[in-house]
Amino acid sequence: MKLGLIVTTLLAAGLLGSAKTQAQDLREAFKRVNASVVVIHAQQRLTAQNAFGTVEQLGSLGSGLLISEDGKVLTAAHVVQSADKIEAEFLGGERISARVITAAPFADVALLQLERVPPGASVAKLADSNSAEIGEMIFAVGAPYGAKHSLAVGWLSARRTTNNVFENLTALEMFQVDIALYEGNSGGPVFNLKGEVIGLVSHALIKEEGEKGPNFAVTSNVARRLMLEEKRTWMGVEALLINGELAASFNLPQPAGLLVQSVAEGSLGGRLGLHEGKLSILVGEQQMLIGGDVIIEILGQSLRPDPTVFENLQRQLDKLRVGDNLTMKVMRAGRVVELSTRIAD
């Protein structure tokens, strides 16, 4: 009996000691990385007309991560993709203007360039996400509902890969994470207990009745490959693929097109002169803005509801260099209009 009591006591002491060690590792890691996390303030000029008149939709909130001494920041593409103005707020409260260098919408990751890096900011380290193990303790730092630099702790639940979704020929890979994450965490980092970044918060699954499901983060290896190792072209355009009966209702001369929803000022789409949608309507369960351009051709390639067409177009866009011409054809007010702009530095 005494021997059993001694063994039980020793086991309990060992588990307690392990928990204390993890808690200490977590506190120390959080202290090291907190100054590398930023709050992303993005503003978009979007004027839509509905039954109640003119509505201006401005502002979105997310999180991000400083990854270089010269001011490069990783965040979620959906936070900044069509923003006209972006600011990164650091731990001390200082806001620094930023611009999008490149974005990968399907992977939901974007790279920003700051005007400058404020004193006291620290640079985070991207880990090799292949070394992350299911079941290990992880933590996230972000701004859920605007609560800046909030710590959330949990576990790495699963590694999810897709066989049919690619971003610039890179197969997408996500981590499923058991962490309490909310609006405002998007784009924020997920760390291991060493304080290394293994992923960036992307999205959560939402059931039909609105119940929130598991959270997901794009892996650091995918983010590194798309944002740092490959040259991508940022269009600054949000658009919906329309095909079939919907394409016919827009009188498109082909099976599919991209209905422009918004265009960021200063982007390639803006320089092309693309017109964004103005009137908000509901088609089935899809909310959309109509009244803007419908893109039907890019770089001489007609659009079709075929994933290989878009993969090929992405490759062509990524090959564009300073001085090259970008051409498009759009349906505007019932007629085909040709657009062109030169790639600038």
N, C-alpha and C positions, 0 to 999 in steps of 0.2 A: 504493500500500500504506500509506504513512504517512498519507494523507488518510483512508483507511478506518479506520485505527487511531484517528485523532483523533476522527472522528465517533462511533465506537463508544464511546470513552472518555467523550465529552461526553454521549452518551445514558445511559450507565451512571451518570454523575455526577448527571444530571438525575433519573433514577428513584430513586437513593439519597437525593437531597435531598428529593424528594416524600415518600418513605417516612418520612424523619426528621421532616418537617413534620407528617405525619399522626400519628406517634407522639407528638409534642409536643402537638398539639391534643387527642389522646386523654387524655394525662396531665393537662393543664390542665382539661379538661372534667370528668374524674372527680373531681378535687379540688374543683371548684365544686359538684357536685351530690351528693356522697356524704352530706353531712349532711341532705339532704332525704329520703333513703331510710330506711324503717323495716322492722323485722322484726315481723310480725303473729303474736301468740300467741292462738289462739282455743280456748276450752274449751267442750265440749258435754256436757251430762248426758244420756246415752243408755244405758238399761239394757235389754239384750236377753237373752232366754232361749233357750238351745239345748240340745243333748244333754249338754253339759258343765256345765250350770247357768247361773248369772247372770253376764253379762259386761258390764262398764262400759267404754264406748269414750269416752275423753276426750282432747281435745287435737288441734289441727292447726296446721301452721306454714305461713306464707306471707310475702310481702313487700308493701310498700306505698309510698306516696309522699305527702309533705306538699305540699299545693297552695295553702294559704292561711294568712295570719298568724293567723287565729282558730282554727286547728286542724282543718281538714278534710283527710282522707286518702283517697286512692283505693287500692283493692285489688281482688282477685278475689272475685266473689260466692260462689264455691264454698268459699272459705276461711272466710267469716264468716256465711253466710246463716242458719244455724241455731245459731249460737254463743250460749251463755248468758253468757259472759264473754270480753271482748276486751281485749288490751293491745297497744300499739305500743311497740316497743323502739327507742330512738334510738341514734345512733352512740356516744354516751358510755356506753351501757348502761342508761340510765334507762328504766323502763317506765311508760307513761301509760295509764290506763284510757280506753276508747273505747266508743262505741255506734254501731249502724248507723242512719244517717239514711234511706237508701234503697238498693235493690239491683235490678239487672236480671239475673236468672238466665240467660236465653238469651244475652245479650251477655257474661256472666260478669264483670260489673263492679259494685262497690259503693262507697258513699261513707260514711265514718265521721266522727264528731265526737269529738275528743279533749277530755278534761276541761281540759287546759291544754297549752301548748306550752313545752317545756323550753328553757333558755338554750342557745345554740349551734346550734339547729336552723335550717335554711334552707328556703326555699320554692322549689319547682321551677316551671318555666314550661312550660305545655302548648303545643306547636307546632301549626301547621296541618298536619295529616297529609297533606292533598292535595298539599303541596309536596314531600313525601318522594319520592325517586327510586329505582327499582329499581337495585341495584348499588352504592348508597352504603354506606360503612362506618358501622356502628352499634355500640352497646354496651349491655349490661344490667348493672344492679347489683341484687343480691338475696341470698338466704340459701339456696343449694342445700344440702339435707340439713342445714340449720342453720349452715352456714359463713357467718357474717354479713358483709355488705358485700363480697361477692365480685364481682369484675369479670369479665365475659365479653364478648368482642369477636367481631364477625362482619359479616355483610352482609345487606342487605334483599333477600330473594329474589324475592318476588312480592306482589301485592296481590290479595286474594281477596274477592269480593262474592257474596252469595247472593240469589237471586230469590224464594225461598220461605220465608225465615226472617226474622221481624221481631220487634223488641222495642219495644213501645209505639209501633207504626207507624214505627219507624226501621229501615231496612234495615241488616242487620249487615254490617260490613266488617272484614276481618282482614288483618294483614300476616303473610306467611310469612317467618320469619327464620332465617338460617343462623348460629345461635349455640348454644353448648353450655348448655342449660338443663335443670334437674332439679327434683325435688320440693323445694318451699321457695322456688322462684323465682316461683311463681304470684302474680299481683297486682303484681309488681315492674315498674319502669319500663324501657322501651327508649328510649335517647337517640340523637340525632344528635350529630355532633362539635361542634355549638355548645352542647351541654348542654341541649337542649330535648327534651321528652318527645314522642315520636311514637306511642307505644303502651304497652299494659300486657300483660304476659305472661299468657296464658290457658291453653293446653294443648298437648299434643303428640299426634300420631297414633301409635297403637300397633297393630302388626300382630298377627294371630291368634297367632303363635308367641311374642309378647311383645317382639319387636324394636321399638325406639323409632324413630319416623319424624320428619318435620320438626316444628318448633315454630311456634306461632302466637301473635300478640298482637292484641288488639282495638285499633283505631286511636284516637288521641287525640281525633279529631273526634267519633266515636261516643260515647266516654266523656264528653266535655264535654256533648254534646247530651242524653244520658240522665241524667247525674248533676247537672249544673249549670243547664241551660236548661229542663228539664221537671220538673214536680212528679209524683213517683211515690209509691205507697203500698207500704210494706214490710210483708209479712205475717209473715215469720219462720217460714215453714212449708216443709218439704221434703215433696213428695208425688209419687207415681207415677200416671200415667194408666193406668187399667185399662179395657179394653173387650172386646167380643166374648165368647168363651167364658170368659175370666177374670172379666169382670164378672158373667156369669151364675153362676159358681161362688161369688161373694160374695152371691148373691141380690139383686142390685141391681134396683130397679124401673124401670130405664132402661138404655140401651146403654153408658153410660160413667160413671166417677167418678174422683175423686182419692183414692188410698189414702195416708193421712197416715203419713209415716215419722218425722218429728221436728218438735218445736215449740220455738222459742226462748222462754225465760222473758222476760216483760215485753213480748213482741211482740203484735200484733193477734191472731194465732192463739192465743197464750197467754191473752189476755183473753177471747177467745170461749169458752175452755174446751175446745179441741180435744184429743182423746186421741191420743197418738202410738203407733206400733207397738211391740210388745215381743218377739214371737217371730220369730226369723230363719229364713227358709226359702229354698229355691232352686226357682224355677219355670222350667223350661227352663234358660237361661243367665242368668236375671235373679235376682239376690239381692234380697230384700225383707223388710221387717218387717211382720208381720200382727198383728191384735189391736187395732189402733187404729181411728179413725173413717175412713169413706169419705165424702168430700164429694160430694154429688149436686146441690146447688143453691147458687148465690151470688147475692145481691141479686135473688132471684126468677127467675134464669136457670138452667134445668136444664142440666147438662153433657152434651155430646155429643162424639164423636170428630171434631170439625170445627174446624180452626184459626181460622175466623172467629168461632166462639163465644168462644174464649179471647181473641182480639184485642178483641172487644167488651167482655168482662168486664174486661180490663185498662184500657180507656178509662173504664169506669164506676168502677172502683176508684180511678183517678187523679183522678177528680172529687170524691172524698170530702173533706170539710173538717171541721174541729173542730166537734163537736156532732152530726154526721151519724151515722146508725145503719148498722152493717154487719151483715147477716143472712146466715145459712147454714142449710142443712139437711144432716144427715149420717145415714148408716146406722151405728147403734151397737147391737151385740148383737142384731141382727136387727130393729130397729125404727127408724123415722125420728124424729130428734130435731132440734128447732129451736134454733138458737143466735143470740145477738144481743149486740152491744156497741156502745158509743158511741165515736166517734173522739175521742181526747184530744190535747191539745197535746204 
